[in-house]
Amino acid sequence: MNQRLFQLDREWCMIHYPERPNGFAVMILGDHHHYVDERTSFWDQHEARKKWIKDLTGKGYIVYYSNLYGANWGSEQAVALACRLYQYVKRTEIINSKIHILTEGMGALIFKELYPKMENDIRGVVMLTPCLSLSELIRQEKEQKFFYKKLVRELDQSRGVKEEDYEHVFQRAGKDHDVFKDIPIPLYIAQSYNVNRYKNQFPLIKDIYKHRLEKGFSTDLFYVLPEKRYTLGLKFASYFSLHEKEL
């Protein structure tokens, strides 16, 4: 697979190139453990995700992503770098300026902050097992001591939010997933059955899905069985292609 590593703001980024480009690109906003370093990336090493990238590039898509400071949990710094990455790829590659976005887990938090800055540059978004609400994640992780301590450290490092500030975070956040309800671009949610990290996000996903259907926004939701995960790349490509009629 033809690919290239480079750095922006000292963060490693990777681009995967198709043999026969279709002129469109997909930016991936990955989960908290989806690294990119000077040699490789999580998506290039993980068997299923590598297959998804091969399927996407096989359909002609340029696919790219960044380390985004690791476990950033939607930090301003990560969102700003995602914007810079988009501008860099648009400037250096021959692609349509309106891109597709694929998020997984924590990546939905980045997208939530990125969308207002790039609303005219995004065709649609696919969210795989998304973390839609940071406040709901904090509530969930309090039940698991090890994961909670790790999350406390990551939020302090990435967003400067300390544990004593969490109650204020809860009050300020309210229903912080509501922003996804009225984003007018196409939204496609793929929810894995066997993921526990974001299990408390399920009711939020259903709430968003129901609201968007009532409003008439382009929306789809399907549940992914473990044995079907390898087929997701082709599903993503098929969904993206539906929204390429307007250049």
N, C-alpha and C positions, 0 to 999 in steps of 0.2 A: 504494500500500500504506500503510495507516494504521500509524504508528509513533510512538514517543516516546523522546527522549533525556533522560537525567538523570544526576546524579552521586552516587556513594557513595564516601566517603573520597577525594574528588577524582578518582576514576576514572570515566570515562564508561561508561554502560550504555545499552542499547537494548532496547525492547520492541516487538514486532510484533503487531498486533491482527488477529484474524479478523473478517470481516463477520458471521458466524454462529457465535458461540463454542459449543464443545462442553463447556466446563467444565474442560478439562484443559490443562496447560501443559508446555512443553518448555524445559529450561534447556540452553543450549549451552556447552560448555567447549572453547574453540578451541585451535588450534595456536599456536606461538610467534610467528608473524607476523600473527595475526588481531587487528587493532587495532579500537578504537572511539574516536572523537574527538568534538569538539563539533559536527561537521557530519554525519558518516556513519560507516560501519563497513566492514570488509573483507567481511563477509557481505552487506552491502547493495550493494557495488560489484562483487563477483565474480559473473560471469554465471551460472555453474552453481549457486553457493550461494544466490544470490538466488532462483533457480528453486526450490530446495529449500524455502526459507522460504515462498514463495508456495504451494507444494503443501501444506505443513503448515498454514498459516493457512487455506488453502482447505478443509481438512478440519476446521477449527474450533479449531485449537490456538493458544493464546498462546505466542509464542516469545520468549525473552529471553536476554541474555548481557551480559558486562562485559569491559572491557579487561584487568582482573585484573593490572595492573602490567606488561603486556607479556610478554616472554619470562621467565615466572616459574619454569618447570620444576618445578611442584608445590610451591612454597614455602609455608610456614605462613601468610604474609601473604595470599597468593592464596586459599588454602583458607578462611581466615577471612572474606575478602570474599565468596567464593561463598556461604558460609552466610548472611551478612548480606543478600545479594541475594535469596536464596530467601525469607528472612523478610519482606523488604520487599515483594516481589511478592505473597506470600501475604496480606499485610496490606492491600495497596492494590487488588488485583484480585479479581474473583469467580471463583475457581478451586478445584478439588479440591486438598486439601493434599498429596496424594501425586503427585509429578511424575515425568515422564520426563526422562532425561538423554541428550543427544547429545554425544559427545566426538569430537574429531579430533586426531590426532598427540599433542602434548604434553598435551592435555586429559585423556588417560587417567591421567597422573600426578597431576593435581589430583583426579580422581574417586577414585583409590586412597586418598588421604588424607581425602577428603570423606565417603566412604561410612560409616566408623565413627561419624561425627558426625550423619549423616542417614539411617541405615539404615531407620528406620520411615517416612521421608518420600519414598522413591524406589520407583517401580513397576518400573522396569527401565532398562537402559542400552544404547544403541547406540554402538559404538566404531568409528569410521572410520579405517583405517590407523593403529592406535594405537601410541604409544610406551609400552610396558609396563614397561621397565627402563631407568632412568637410567644405571646402571653399564654396561649393554650399549651404550647410545648413546655413552658416552664412549670405550669401546674402539673402536667403529666410526669415530668422528670423528678418532681419532688417525692414521688412514690418510690423512686429507685436511687438509692444513695450514691452509688458509683457514678451513674450517668449524670446525676444532678450536679455533683461536684465538678465534673468535667465541663458541663455546660456553664456553670458559674465562672470558671476560669476563662472559657472561650468568649463569653459575653463581655467580661471585663477587658480582655485583650483586644477584641474586635470593635466593640461599641462603647467601651468605657462605662458600661452599666454594671454597677455593683449589686450584690445580693440585697443590701439594705434598701435599694431603690426599686425592688421588684413590685411592691404594692403600688407605687406610683405608676409603674409601667402598666400594671393591670388596669388602673383607673383611667389612664390616658388612652389606652388602646381600645377599650370598649369592645365592639365587634370589629376587630381590626382585619377580619377577612372580608368585610363588606365591599371593599374596593374592587374585588374580583367580580362582583355581581353586575356592575354596569360598565365594565370595559367593553366597548362595542366591537372589538375585533374578534374573530373566531377563536373559541377556546375548546380545547380537547383534553379531557382528563382521563388518564389511564391509572387505575388503582390496583396495586398488587394485593392479593389476598394474604400473603404470608409476611407482611412487613409490620412489625410491632412498634418501631421507633415513633411513627406518626399516627398511631392508632386513634388518638383522640381527635384527629383532624377529619375523620370520616363524616361525622354529623355536619361539619362545616361544608364539606364537599357537596353533600346532598342539598344543603340549604342554598348554596350558590347555583347548583344545577337547576333546582326548581325555580328559583327567581329568574334565571336567564331564559329558561323556556317560556315562562309567563311573559317576559318582555320581548320575546321573539329574537333574541340574540343567537347567533350561530354557536351551538354548544353540543358537545357529545361527552358521554361518560361510559366507560366500560371497565369491567373488572378482569384482571389478568391472572390466569392460573399459572403456577410455577412452571409447568411443562410447556407453556405457550410463550414464555418470555423471549425465546430466540426469534420469534416471528415479529417482534415489535418494530424492528427497523423498517420492514416493508409496510407495516401499518402506518408508521409515522410518515414515510415517503408518500404513501397514497393520500393521506390526509393533507399534507402540505400541497400536493399537486392540485387539489381542489380549489386552492386560493391563489392561483397564478394567472388567471385569465386577464386581470387588469395589471398591466406592467407599471 
